[in-house]
Amino acid sequence: MGGGALIQLGDSTPEPAPDQAGEPFPNRHEELVTNIDEGYAVVELIPDGKGGVVDVRFLETNAPFATHTGLSDAAGKSMRELMPGTDAFRFGHLLQVDTTGEAARFTVRSEVMNRWFDVFATKIGDRKGHRLALLLKDVTAPMRAELDQQLMERLNELIRSEDDPDEIGRAALEWLCAHFEVDRALLAEVDPIAGMWNVDLEFAPAGQVLLGLHSLNDFSAGALKDLREGRELVVSDSSADARTSPIGHAAFALVGIQALLFLPVFRSGRWASNLVLAHHAPRAWSAQEIATAKLIADRLWSAMEKKRALRALRESEERFRAVSDVMSQFAWLADANGSLYWYNKRWYDYTGTTPEEMLGWGWRAVHHPDHVERVVARIQESWDTGKDWEDLFPLRSKEGHYRWFLSRAQAVRDEQGRITRWVGTNTDITDQLQSQRMLEESQAELAQAVEQLRRSDERKTRFLATLSHELRNPLAPIRSAVHLLEDAPRTSDEHDQARSVLIRQVRQLEHLVDDLLDLSRIENDKLVLRKAPTKLAELVDQAVETSRPIIAENKHHLIVDQVPEGAVIDADATRITQVLANLLNNAARYTPAGGRIQLRVEVLDDEARVQVIDNGIGIPHDRQDRVFEMFTQAHASELVAQGGLGIGLSLVKRLVELHGGRVMLRSDGTGQGSTFTVSLPLHDQGATNRDARRPAFAAPSRRVLIVDDNEDAAVMLAHVLRRDGHEAHVAHDGAEGVAAAGRLRPEFILMDIGMPVMDGHEACRRIRTHEWGKGIFITALTGWGQEDDIAKAKAAGFDHHLLKPVSRDQVSDLLARMPISTE
């Protein structure tokens, strides 16, 4: 505590009482008392008649006394007269000295004065009297410095131990209220341009809550200028301070605030936040208090900003890892030196390794020995140079098989351009390589075909080239969009544009695949029509809606004539909609922007006639007789090619003919537009359409288990089977499928091959080891359709093999052919 001269005052000789209060008390050390720096006073305790003290009267003081206490002309007055509500430096200390006669030294705080004093008290005069001599010194500054240091250490410890920035803020505000003896503390973010400040953290146990938005207009222009320029706003009494506006006077009075300390915090030259201390009564703010509060405001806000940034980073990494664990690719992270420290779940599912085994350069263990040295050299070059890395190599699965992966890695850099980490992916392209090899072999065989098949071979070659072109076309914008999504903020225009590109190009891929699947079904006579009496107007509306995006994109003017009321046909609604949409899309593609397309419907005798008329580029006369042939482009010129595989019009013709109709083309030649006419028989009201419908499912109800890690596919197929009257159950990996089979004892299992935890081959083998599993009809449901794949499935115990996507009819036919269980 603070020091002070210790002076033995008085002796055992009784001193004569003064004639009246305020008269100087005789003291042999008068000269010393006059010249010392400490405050000196002779006081008389005023007893309360119950053994206590009710007040203290000053009999004599020296000049420094007023300096230390702020009490001038104190002689002859009591403490309560000078400062109502005071505790007279804790009367208890003085009473003890008076009662025991033993001098004492103590440090005490006066709440009314808001000061700390180092006090030495000794009894003087007659023992029966209640007079004491006091030496005191104001030690507020060192005491505050010590308490400030304690608060700062406490705050630093909180920042070290607590990760939640809001918890740090709430605790700190409560401590600040106690430390500065105010009844409100808050933190607010500031938007100086909008003229608002938002209170997001507050400690005010007894006052009105101020959380939320407030206007900076509560302060005068001068006060706002100070705040905007980084100067604190010190208000001892808001009701009397001109720097708070009239609006501010009323607002502060309403919430019971008179004393304010606004401390602006700046970041990167911008007014970012405020720390505000407030009290319900007027209060003087010392320079030391202001300096301490400013220091804490900056420290607290910096810590909270850092904690928020770290929390945002953790959440971002958690989201990245969550997304990475469900993606089909392998993903991994490496530090700046290229040491790998994280892989996604797909990596471990495929390789069967553990995180401990894969740390650092452990990945070499799953590489093919013929490639690993080359891969290590290539990737080390990227680590050394900072260049993006790309390579192609095989990786070993947990079953010991090798599959080929296209692998890439990209450096992540900080603001200074330093590499902080590497992000990498491995994409399984085994199937693509096999397809490419098969394509190359097919092209070689076609080149050796006999001359009489030359025309057919040329068409097929053009089809393969077109297919390759059409499948690759969407990949370039998809890849660019993915790169853009990696870098663009989620709320940016670039992000939205990339997302739109992905949606549009994926739809294009879906359209190409659908056409190929329909072609396959027609070629193999497996396309089943589900006919029903249908209003042609409804099919026209659906086709127009399907084609509207491409028509709008090319800014065409579409005219749709009113469909006659009696136009009802026996049709598979989906297929006739597909026919009309294909014709509309074809017209949109080959009509220059801003062209005219008309869809006209007529009813003639016993048939409905639909015409799609455009004023586009037309079709040369020498190609019109071949436009409906498979793999033929209606417009052969590369200058006007607008995409497609050359099977659209062939599909139109075949689908129309399956409905008992016909399709015709008329064009006056290049630049003269085209007219496609589809004629379909009207519905015969007196005839039955039972032959146009597929017979209702006649197989007995079966107990079926579907095992597929594609949850959507499994659940949807189960719904279809239940609609057909079967008892259908679902499992989502091989191990779960084995357990479900043992529990349910199904008659029929549809089992995917490529699944996590346990693949379909192993699951089938385990089921067959049980007596109850020997009689179950197990069908492989997979995208692997090579002869080797079928042989592996048979060796594992499968009874049948179906290629994805499987149709309802395929499953229904298979169930119908199954023998009825005798269990």
Buried (B, 14 or more C-beta within 10 A) or exposed (E): BBEBEEBEBBEEEEBEBBEEEBEEBEBEBEEEBEEBEBBBBBBBBBEEEEEEBBBBBBBBBBEBBBBBBBBEEBBBBBBBEBBEEBBBBBBEBBBBBBEEEEBBBBBBBBEEBBBBBBBBBBBBBBEEBBBBBBBBBBBBEEBBEEEBEEBBEBBEEBBEEBEEBBBBBBBBBEBBBEBBEBBBBBBBBBEBEEEBBBBEBBBBEEBEEBEEEBBBBBBBEEBBEBBBEEEBBBBBBBBEBEBBBEEBBEBBEEBBBBBBBBBBBBEEEEBBBBBBBBBBEBBEBEEEBBEBBBEBBBBBBEBBBEBEEEBEEEEEEEEBBEEBBEEEBBBBBBBBEBEBEBBBBBBBBBBEBEEEEBBEBBBEEBBEEEBBEEBBEBBEEBBEEEEEBEBEBBBBBEEEEBBBBBBBBBBEEEEEEEBEBBBBBBBBBEEEBEEEEEEEEEBEEBEEEEEEEEEEBEBBBBBBEBBEEBBEBBEEBBEEBEEBBEEBEEEEEEBEEBBEBBEBBEEBBEBBEEBBEBBEBBEEEEBEBEBBBBBBBBBBBBBBEBBBEBBEEBEBEBEBEEBEEEBBBBBBBEBBBBBBBBBBBBBBBBBBEEBBBBBBBBBEEEBBBBBBBBBBBBBBEEBBEBBBBBBBBBBBEEEBBBBBBBBBBBBBBBBBEBBBBEBEBBBEEBEEBBBBBBBBBBBEEEEEEEEBEEEEBEBEEBBBBBBBBBEEBBBEBBEBBEEBEBBBBBBBBBBBBBEBBEEBBBBBBBBBBEBBBBBBBBBBBBBBEEEEBEEBBBBBBBEBEEEEBBEBBEEBBBBBBBBBEBBBBBBBEBBEEBEEBEE
